[in-house]
């Protein structure tokens, strides 16, 4: 059955066209628009201001603003739309007012005679050094459309991996929070009610129950002090790891964690390889590419090791050898880069390496959650079971006395 689809498309003159077409699927509408010489920008069931190809993801924050911007410019520039007109259309399609103002400011700077890369560099809160240098390389080589296509793939892949890691760790985190919350509720509110029953000095309280009552009493008396101390300790710890020395220690410590440290190392390797593949493919010099890619890494220990890699490249030692000697990247990375240098396809090998470590990061995260979830369930079950057993022993002792 045919359905009326609303569409937005760009004509050959660079103007935005809107309307409706009836078809069975949105893909058929897109094909019809292409047949008519139009570039489909949005096809959907409802007409809404500022809709994009990926609206739900777009509303998730600044990273999705940049991804949307990059995808739209990639589509329009590859279709031959001039840069200023492409920016104007992108601003019109942008839903978030703040980001629309940013795009219009970039357009204003371009019309004032600035290059696109310099205009984007005026907004470092959204466009990283990697992003700006990629655009600058595209302007120099006359391949802006291809550069934005690579940037869109880079931003989308990086966001997908980040989202996968966060979503995978949410459930174990909730399990831990609910488990400890349940124990505190039992000790703070349930156990004290039983304490009244055991106030008779003639009663012999079982040792587990006595320990439970003692912990509950201390929690009631000193719980607020313990909470305040914990808050102060957390604030002090966060302040420490924000210092250069503390941050380096914390990043090194995280890499040594069982299972999770391996996942973090592979995630950083994938992020570095993805950035390098994008930069090298755009003909950015190798030393400059490493310096730019180092800036997007989250782990300072791994980022710091790249200084030795840069020095090795400057000495003419290539890339594979210095990276292997740095000792912070998985061993396979050095072998892959050695092959890339031998074949002269270093950019392709970086992309291949990024894909490999993306997949291995997901596997490592799945391994971590598969171990952590049953472990936390077991620990919480043992703790809560011990509490209940202690109470049952006490109730049994009361029945013995009554008998």
C-alpha positions, 0 to 999 in steps of 0.5 A: 500500500502506497504511503505519502512521504515528506522529503527534502532534497537539493536541486542541481542549482543548489536550492532546497526542494520540499514536498511529498511523494507516494510510495511503498517505502522511503527507499523508493522515494529516494530512488525517484528523487535521484531519477529526477536529478535531486539529492535526497536529504531527508525522507520521512512520514512527517514534516518537521522543522529541521529534521535530519537523516539521524534525528534520534542520535542527533539529539544526544549532544554535541558529538552528534551535532558534529556528525550531522554537520559532517554527513550533510556536508559530505553529501552536498559537496560530493554532489557538487554543491558549492561550500557556501551553499552547502553550509547554508543548507546545513544551517537550514536543516539543523534543529538545535539553535546553538549549533545552527548559530555556529554553522552560520558563523562559519558561513559568515567567516567564509564569506569574509574571505577565510578558508573553511578550515580556519573558519572551523578552527574558530570553534575548537569546542566542536571541531578538533585539531584532527578535524580542522587539519583534515579539512585543511588537507582537503582544501589543499588537494581539492577533495573536500567531499572525500575528506568530509566523507572520511570524517563522517565515517571516523566520527560515526565509528568512534561514536558507535564504539563509545556508545557500545562501551557505555551501554555495556557498562550500565547494567553492571553498574546498576547491579552494583548500585542496587546490591549495595543499596539493598544491603544498606537498607537492610542494615539501616531499617530492617535489622534495627527492628530485630535488635529490640527483640534481642534486648533481653539479657537472658538471651544468648545471641548467635555470633553471626547475629551479634556481628550483624547487630553490631554492624547495624548499630555502627552504621546508624551511629556513624553512617553520616560520618562515613558518608561524609568521609567517603565524599571527601575521599572521592573529591580528594581522589578526583582532584588528585587524578586531575593533576598531571602526575595523578592523571598519569598514575591513574591512566597507568593503573587502569591499563593494569586492571584485569580484563578491563585494562585490556579493553581500554588499551584496545579501545585506545589503539582503535581510536589512534588507528582510526585517526591515523588512517584518516589523516594519512589518507588525506596526505597529512605528513606522518609526524604531524599525523601522530601529533594530531592523533595523540591529542584525541587519546584519553589515556595519557600513558599511551599518548605519552609513549607516542613522543618516542614514536615521533622521535623514531620516525624523525630518525628515519626508523619508520613507524612499526619499529618505534611503536613496538618498542613503545610497549603500550600498543598490542603486539599485532599493531606493530606487525600490521604497520610493518606490512603497511610500510612494506606494501606502501598502503599505510593508510589502508592498514591503519583503517584495517587495524582500527576495524580489528581493534574495534571488534576486539574491544567489543569482545573484551567488553563482552568478556568483562561484563560476562565475568563481572555480572555473575560475580557481582550477583554472587557477591551480593547474593552471599552478603544478603544471604548472610544477613538473612541467615543471621536473622533466621538463626536469631529467630530460631534461638528465640523459639528454642528459648520459648520451648 
